[in-house]
Amino acid sequence: MPRRLPRRIATISVHTSPLEQPGTGDAGGLNVYVVEVAKRLAARGVEVDIFTRAVSRSVPPVAELAPGVLVRHVTAGPFEDLDKADLPAQLCHFTFEVLRAEAAYAPGRYDVVHGHYWLSGQVGAVAKERWGVPFVQSMHTLGRVKNAALAAGDTAEPQDRIRGEAEVVAAADRLVANTDDEAAQLIGLYDAEASRVRTINPGVDLTVFQPGSRAAARQRLGLPSDAVVLVFAGRMQPLKAPHVVLHAAARMIRDDPGLAGRLRVAFVGGPSGTGRADPDGLVELASALGISGLVRLEPPCPQPELAEWYRAATLVMVPSRSESFGLVAVEAQACGTPVVAASVGGLRTAVADGVSGVLVDSRDPARYARAVQDLIAQPATLARLSHGAREHASRFGWSVTVDRLLNLYSGAMSEATQAVGS
């Protein structure tokens, strides 16, 4: 008997709206994931309702993200200036409103509930019991893993989160891990049953992130055609380690003063997390290092413009202390730009070391400087990595992700039906 596909999925994204611009605040790879998967599920005839917390009085209760995809803004707690750390106190209210929204329809509106991040998992666990549907959970980041890689000045994830994550892991019928590394962490650190964990890599939009003319991209962005351009994209917070890029750039110029006229360092994104408490930190650090004139700070931008930054770059740098996947790295490689990244977590999947980029097994900026220096001194190696980057990234299209998610949803639904019938 063929497996039944879901007709409609309830996606829970409590702490960040799919309508927000990735790269600032709490919006990042999770937002991209929710949006891209929802649009592609809808294109295959599976409707998606995304429940997220309303952060403004001006947002409508329901907004259409794409045909077949509705964003439901749930009022829970104050609209503005509610820190992510304060969100657990609003979960009861949020959950009540989600259940109330479903109750306005005939029974059986949703076939699956899929939570993203542990806060959403708390809601999904309740919805599972009330609706009698499978509960699928994607954690995206894990508190225990983040605490093991804390940056100076960063705040440890609280025990409430660690306990909450353990509850969500225990309640989920299926756990989606972005990489095999994350799957091992769920099993080893959170006692997840291996049979309930599935590794499904996120994807990139290969129609947006694709190779193009570097010269044209640099001209449009106002960058010198002959420059060595290093790009960092994403949220500016200690966990992502943007300061490492600045220290590495300063080290490169100390080693080769002639590079000062050619080097450009661009940061594309906005402050996030503890970085919001020091929004001028990068400006001050660049000044202290004497490289202010080489640095550009750009706000978060839509994907087509971000792709231009990747195409303009000589190298994209991802020195994060922890990453569950590393979407920026795959986006950059899809544009044909090699990546110099930290050898941590999901970046070991996102980057093929020596094939599509270079993984640095250190937090020392001098090691990053050396990796970049070695590459820019070897144009043939850079060209080889550029080819490898395109090839490696081509395996991460969203259609593959959605194929695997649909298979997972169907399996969870079949298992639930058998459990009811037994």
PEDA-V826871 format. One record per residue. N is the residue number from 1. RES is the residue in one small letter. PHI is phi in degrees with one decimal (* if undefined). D_FIRST is the distance of its C-alpha to the first C-alpha in Angstrom with 1 decimal. Layout:
n: [N,N]
res: [RES,RES]
phi: [PHI,PHI]
d_first: [D_FIRST,D_FIRST]
//
This chain:
n: [1,2,3,4,5,6,7,8,9,10,11,12,13,14,15,16,17,18,19,20,21,22,23,24,25,26,27,28,29,30,31,32,33,34,35,36,37,38,39,40,41,42,43,44,45,46,47,48,49,50,51,52,53,54,55,56,57,58,59,60,61,62,63,64,65,66,67,68,69,70,71,72,73,74,75,76,77,78,79,80,81,82,83,84,85,86,87,88,89,90,91,92,93,94,95,96,97,98,99,100,101,102,103,104,105,106,107,108,109,110,111,112,113,114,115,116,117,118,119,120,121,122,123,124,125,126,127,128,129,130,131,132,133,134,135,136,137,138,139,140,141,142,143,144,145,146,147,148,149,150,151,152,153,154,155,156,157,158,159,160,161,162,163,164,165,166,167,168,169,170,171,172,173,174,175,176,177,178,179,180,181,182,183,184,185,186,187,188,189,190,191,192,193,194,195,196,197,198,199,200,201,202,203,204,205,206,207,208,209,210,211,212,213,214,215,216,217,218,219,220,221,222,223,224,225,226,227,228,229,230,231,232,233,234,235,236,237,238,239,240,241,242,243,244,245,246,247,248,249,250,251,252,253,254,255,256,257,258,259,260,261,262,263,264,265,266,267,268,269,270,271,272,273,274,275,276,277,278,279,280,281,282,283,284,285,286,287,288,289,290,291,292,293,294,295,296,297,298,299,300,301,302,303,304,305,306,307,308,309,310,311,312,313,314,315,316,317,318,319,320,321,322,323,324,325,326,327,328,329,330,331,332,333,334,335,336,337,338,339,340,341,342,343,344,345,346,347,348,349,350,351,352,353,354,355,356,357,358,359,360,361,362,363,364,365,366,367,368,369,370,371,372,373,374,375,376,377,378,379,380,381,382,383,384,385,386,387,388,389,390,391,392,393,394,395,396,397,398,399,400,401,402,403,404,405,406,407,408,409,410,411,412,413,414,415,416,417,418,419,420,421,422]
res: [m,p,r,r,l,p,r,r,i,a,t,i,s,v,h,t,s,p,l,e,q,p,g,t,g,d,a,g,g,l,n,v,y,v,v,e,v,a,k,r,l,a,a,r,g,v,e,v,d,i,f,t,r,a,v,s,r,s,v,p,p,v,a,e,l,a,p,g,v,l,v,r,h,v,t,a,g,p,f,e,d,l,d,k,a,d,l,p,a,q,l,c,h,f,t,f,e,v,l,r,a,e,a,a,y,a,p,g,r,y,d,v,v,h,g,h,y,w,l,s,g,q,v,g,a,v,a,k,e,r,w,g,v,p,f,v,q,s,m,h,t,l,g,r,v,k,n,a,a,l,a,a,g,d,t,a,e,p,q,d,r,i,r,g,e,a,e,v,v,a,a,a,d,r,l,v,a,n,t,d,d,e,a,a,q,l,i,g,l,y,d,a,e,a,s,r,v,r,t,i,n,p,g,v,d,l,t,v,f,q,p,g,s,r,a,a,a,r,q,r,l,g,l,p,s,d,a,v,v,l,v,f,a,g,r,m,q,p,l,k,a,p,h,v,v,l,h,a,a,a,r,m,i,r,d,d,p,g,l,a,g,r,l,r,v,a,f,v,g,g,p,s,g,t,g,r,a,d,p,d,g,l,v,e,l,a,s,a,l,g,i,s,g,l,v,r,l,e,p,p,c,p,q,p,e,l,a,e,w,y,r,a,a,t,l,v,m,v,p,s,r,s,e,s,f,g,l,v,a,v,e,a,q,a,c,g,t,p,v,v,a,a,s,v,g,g,l,r,t,a,v,a,d,g,v,s,g,v,l,v,d,s,r,d,p,a,r,y,a,r,a,v,q,d,l,i,a,q,p,a,t,l,a,r,l,s,h,g,a,r,e,h,a,s,r,f,g,w,s,v,t,v,d,r,l,l,n,l,y,s,g,a,m,s,e,a,t,q,a,v,g,s]
phi: [*,-66.6,-68.7,-86.3,-86.7,-67.0,-90.9,-150.4,-118.3,-95.4,-100.0,-109.5,-137.5,-60.7,-90.6,-150.8,-84.0,-64.6,-86.2,-77.9,-76.7,-59.5,111.5,-146.2,55.8,-98.3,-86.8,-159.4,-60.1,-60.4,-59.6,-59.4,-58.1,-60.1,-66.1,-66.2,-66.3,-59.5,-61.8,-76.8,-63.2,-62.5,-64.1,-98.9,91.8,-103.4,-74.3,-133.0,-107.6,-104.0,-96.0,-141.8,-79.0,-69.3,-113.6,-154.8,-67.3,-81.0,-75.8,-71.8,-58.7,-134.6,-130.4,-87.2,-78.6,-162.6,-54.3,89.8,-125.1,-111.6,-101.7,-103.9,-84.5,-98.3,-79.9,-153.5,85.5,-60.1,-69.9,-101.1,58.5,-103.6,-69.2,-57.4,-66.3,-91.4,-68.2,-53.4,-68.7,-99.9,-67.2,-61.4,-64.2,-59.9,-60.8,-57.1,-68.3,-63.6,-64.2,-67.5,-61.8,-67.5,-67.9,-74.9,-111.5,-62.9,-55.7,85.9,-62.9,-111.5,-97.7,-147.7,-115.9,-122.9,-95.3,-123.3,82.9,-65.0,-60.4,-66.4,-62.5,-61.9,-70.5,-60.4,-63.6,-71.4,-60.7,-54.7,-69.7,-72.8,-94.8,66.4,-124.3,-63.5,-114.5,-107.0,-131.3,-113.7,-82.5,70.7,-135.3,-124.1,-58.1,-63.2,-70.0,-62.9,-67.0,-78.2,-128.4,-62.8,-89.5,-58.6,86.8,-85.0,-99.1,-66.3,-67.0,-72.4,-63.0,-58.4,-67.8,-59.4,-64.8,-61.1,-62.0,-61.5,-64.1,-65.5,-59.0,-68.6,-84.8,-71.7,-77.9,-140.7,-115.4,-94.8,-99.8,-68.6,-143.9,-63.3,-59.2,-67.1,-59.0,-64.1,-67.4,-61.6,-74.7,-79.2,-98.0,-125.3,57.5,-67.7,-71.1,-57.5,-68.0,-98.8,-99.2,-126.7,-88.7,-132.4,-65.9,-63.9,-127.8,-133.8,-81.4,-74.3,-85.2,-96.3,-92.7,-147.4,-61.2,-162.7,-73.5,-65.1,-61.6,-66.7,-63.0,-66.7,-63.5,-65.9,-94.3,73.5,-109.9,-61.4,-66.0,-102.0,-75.6,-91.8,-110.1,-105.3,-120.7,-117.6,-124.0,132.8,-77.2,-89.7,-152.2,-54.4,-58.8,-84.3,58.3,-62.9,-61.8,-61.5,-63.5,-65.2,-62.2,-65.0,-62.6,-63.2,-65.0,-62.0,-72.7,-62.8,-72.2,-141.4,-55.9,-64.8,-73.0,-57.3,-79.8,-112.8,-78.9,-133.0,-124.4,-116.5,-111.9,-116.8,156.5,-133.1,-64.9,-151.0,55.5,-68.4,-65.5,-69.8,-76.8,-139.4,-64.3,-99.0,-57.9,-68.5,-61.0,-66.6,-67.0,-59.9,-65.4,-63.1,-85.5,76.2,-125.1,-53.2,-68.5,-98.9,-106.7,-121.3,-107.3,-117.0,-71.6,-55.8,-141.1,-61.3,-55.5,-59.7,-73.0,-62.0,-60.8,-62.7,-62.4,-63.2,-65.8,-74.8,-76.7,-74.0,-144.9,-107.0,-111.4,-133.3,-90.5,-52.7,-78.8,-155.1,-146.8,-75.6,-142.0,110.7,-58.8,-56.3,-61.9,-72.7,-58.5,-62.0,-64.9,-62.3,-86.0,86.7,-105.9,-64.9,-123.1,-108.9,-134.1,-70.5,-84.8,-136.5,43.5,-68.1,-64.5,-72.5,-93.6,-66.8,-120.3,-90.5,-58.9,81.5,-115.1,-118.4,173.8,-129.4,-97.4,-108.5,-92.6,-168.4,-102.5,-79.3,-54.7,-62.4,-68.7,-66.4,-59.2,-65.2,-61.7,-68.1,-58.0,-61.3,-73.2,-71.4,-83.2,-129.1,-55.2,-66.6,-67.5,-59.5,-64.4,-64.6,-66.2,-61.9,-63.1,-64.4,-63.4,-61.6,-63.7,-65.0,-67.7,-63.4,-81.9,-111.0,-69.7,-63.2,-62.0,-66.5,-58.6,-68.4,-54.2,-72.6,-64.8,-61.7,-63.6,-65.8,-58.9,-62.6,-63.2,-65.4,-66.4,-63.0,-63.1,-65.7,-65.2,-64.6,-64.7,-68.1,-77.3,-83.8]
d_first: [0.0,3.8,6.5,9.0,12.4,15.6,17.8,21.0,22.2,25.5,27.4,30.4,33.5,36.4,39.2,39.0,38.1,36.0,38.9,41.5,42.9,41.7,44.6,46.6,46.5,43.1,41.2,39.9,36.8,34.7,35.6,34.7,31.3,30.5,31.8,30.2,26.7,26.9,28.1,25.5,22.6,24.3,24.6,20.9,20.6,20.3,23.4,25.4,28.2,30.5,32.8,36.0,39.5,42.1,45.0,47.2,48.3,47.9,44.1,42.3,39.9,37.0,37.1,34.8,34.3,32.3,30.4,27.5,29.1,31.5,33.8,34.8,38.2,38.7,42.3,42.9,46.3,49.0,48.0,50.0,51.3,48.7,48.3,44.9,46.5,47.0,43.4,42.3,44.7,42.9,39.4,39.7,40.8,38.2,35.4,36.9,36.9,33.3,32.2,34.6,33.2,29.7,31.2,32.7,29.3,27.0,24.9,21.7,23.3,21.8,18.4,20.0,23.6,24.9,28.5,30.8,33.8,34.6,36.2,33.0,31.1,33.4,32.4,28.6,28.9,30.4,28.0,25.0,26.7,27.8,24.6,22.1,20.2,19.6,22.8,22.9,26.5,28.4,32.0,33.6,36.7,37.6,40.8,41.6,41.2,43.4,46.0,46.3,47.2,49.5,51.9,55.6,55.9,52.2,51.2,49.0,45.8,46.5,45.3,43.6,41.2,40.6,39.9,37.7,35.6,35.2,34.0,31.4,30.1,29.8,28.0,25.4,21.7,21.8,25.0,25.2,28.2,29.8,30.9,30.8,34.2,32.9,30.0,32.8,34.9,32.2,31.8,35.5,37.2,34.9,33.2,29.7,27.0,26.1,22.4,22.4,24.3,23.0,25.5,25.0,28.2,29.5,30.4,33.3,33.7,34.7,36.1,38.6,39.3,40.4,43.7,46.7,50.5,52.0,55.4,54.1,52.2,55.4,57.6,55.4,55.5,59.2,58.9,61.3,59.9,61.2,60.2,58.2,55.7,53.7,51.1,49.5,46.9,45.4,46.7,50.2,50.1,51.3,47.7,47.3,50.8,52.3,55.8,54.9,54.8,58.3,59.8,58.4,59.9,63.3,63.2,62.6,65.6,67.7,66.9,67.4,69.5,69.2,65.6,66.7,67.2,63.8,61.4,59.3,56.9,54.6,52.7,50.1,48.9,50.3,51.2,48.6,48.6,51.9,52.9,53.5,56.5,58.1,57.1,60.1,59.6,58.7,61.6,64.0,62.6,63.0,66.5,67.4,66.1,68.2,65.3,64.9,65.8,62.8,60.2,58.2,56.2,53.8,51.7,47.9,46.8,43.8,41.6,43.3,46.7,45.3,44.1,47.7,49.0,46.7,47.9,51.5,51.3,52.5,50.3,48.1,48.7,46.3,48.3,46.2,46.6,42.9,39.9,36.2,35.5,38.3,37.2,40.8,40.9,37.8,39.1,42.5,41.2,39.1,42.5,43.9,45.9,46.1,45.8,48.0,46.0,46.2,44.4,42.5,38.9,36.6,39.4,39.0,35.5,36.7,39.8,39.9,43.4,45.7,43.2,42.6,45.2,47.1,46.1,49.1,49.0,51.8,52.8,56.2,56.9,59.1,56.1,54.4,57.7,57.9,54.3,55.1,58.5,57.2,54.7,57.1,59.6,57.2,56.0,54.3,52.2,51.3,50.3,48.0,46.4,45.9,44.0,42.0,41.4,39.8,37.6,36.5,35.7,33.7,30.8,30.6,29.5,27.7,24.8,23.8,24.1,21.9,19.2,19.2,19.6,16.6,14.5,16.4,16.0,12.2,12.4,15.1,13.4,10.4,13.3,15.3,13.0,12.7,16.5,17.2,15.5,17.2]
//
